[in-house]
C-alpha cells in the first residue's frame, strides 16, 4: 500500500515540476492580464467538471464493483456532454460564465469529464499504475504542448493556452482507451447475482442519489477554492486575478501530496466494510499527509520575493509572496481535510463531506465580502485560508465523534513513524530483490 502511495506521489511531483515551470512560462507568454483570463476560463471549466460529478465522479468507483460496469460507464459518458451544456447554461444565466468563452469552457469541461470517467474506472479497479500513466500524460504533455504553441506556433495568447489544454486532455483520453479496454474485457462474461442487476432506472437513481451528494460536495468545495477569482475579477479586474492565480498555483503545488494519498485512501476505505479498518487507515493517511505538507509549504514560504519578480515572473507580479503567505495556512488545512473528506465519501457518509464544503463556502462568502473589498488580492488569499480552516475544524469534529477517536490519536506517534520507515525499507528490499 505504501509503495502505491509513494509511486503516486512521485508521479504527481514529476508533473508538478513541469507545471511549476509552466506557471513561469505562462507568466512570460501571457502576462498578468492573460493569466487572469486563462485562470477564470479554467476555473469555470473546473466548476462544470465538478457539476458533472453527479454521474462522472466518485459514484463510478462506488457502484462499478457492485454492478456490471457497462451499466455505470455509459450513463456517465452521456452525462459528460449533457451535463456540461446544462452547467454552462446555468453559469451564463448567473453571469459567471466568461464572456466570449462559453464554447471553450464547454469543450474543455467535456474533455475533463471524459478523462475523469476513465481515471475513475482505473482507480476503482485498483489499476494504480495505469491511473498514474493517465495523469502523467494529461499533466506532463501540457508542458510540451504549450511550449510548442507559444514558441513554435507563435500563439503567445489565451488561444494558444486553450489549444494546449484541449490537446493534452484529448491525448490522455486516447491513451486511456486501450487501458480501459483491458479492464472492461476482463469483466466480459462475469456473472453477478441477479439482485445486483436492478432495472436501469433504479440503478440510475442510485447513481444519481450518491453522485448528487458527492457532486454537491465537490462543486461546493470547488466554489470555495475558486470563487474568489470571480469576486476579485468583478472588483479589481483580470490583472489582480492573474496575481492571485500565480500565487495560488505555486501554493497548491503541495496538494499533489494529499491528492496522491487521498486517491489511495479512498480506494482502501471504499474497498472494505470494516469500520475499524476504515478508521485506522484514515488516521494513518491523515497524519502522514499533514506531516508532509507543513515542511513543504514552509520551504515555499522561504523563497524571497525578488526570486519571483526578477527571475521567475516579472515586476508585474510584485506582491506574490504576500499572496502565498496569506494562502499558506489554508493550503495545509485543506490538504489535511482532503483525507477526512475521502473517508466520509468512501464510507457512504457523503452528506458530512458536503456539509463540510458548505461550511467552507459560507465562511468564504462572509470573510471574502469583508476582506476582498478592503484588502484586495491579499484579502482574497486570507479569506480562502479562513474558509479552509473552518472546513478542517468541521471535519475533525464529525470524524472524532463518529469514530470515537481521541484527540491524541490525531497526532503522529512513534508507531506511525516506525510503520512509515518499515514501509520504505520494504520497498527498497523488493527493488533490490
Buried (B, 14 or more C-beta within 10 A) or exposed (E): EBBBBBBBBEBBBBBBBBBBEBBBBBBEBBBBBBBBBBBBBBBBBBBBBBBBBBBBBBBBBBBBEEBBBEBBBEBBBEBBBEBBEBBBEBBBEEEBBBEEBBEBBBBBBBBBBBBBBBBBBBBBBBBBBBBBBBBBBBBBBBBBBBBBBBEEBEBBBBEBBBBBBBBBBBBBBEBBEEBBEEBBEEEEEEEEEEEEBBEEEEBBEBBBEBBBBBBBBBBBBBBBBBBBBBBBBEBBEBBBBBBBBBBBBBBBBBBBBBBBBBBBBBBBBBBEEEEEEBBBBBBBBBBBBBBBBBEBBEEBEEBEBEEBBEEBBBEBBBBBBBBBBBBBBBBBBBBBBBBBBBBBBBBEBBEBBBBBBBBBBBBBBBBBEEBBEEBBBBBBBBBBBBBBBBBBBBBBEBBBEBBEBEEEBBEBEEEBEEBBEEBEEEBEEEEEE
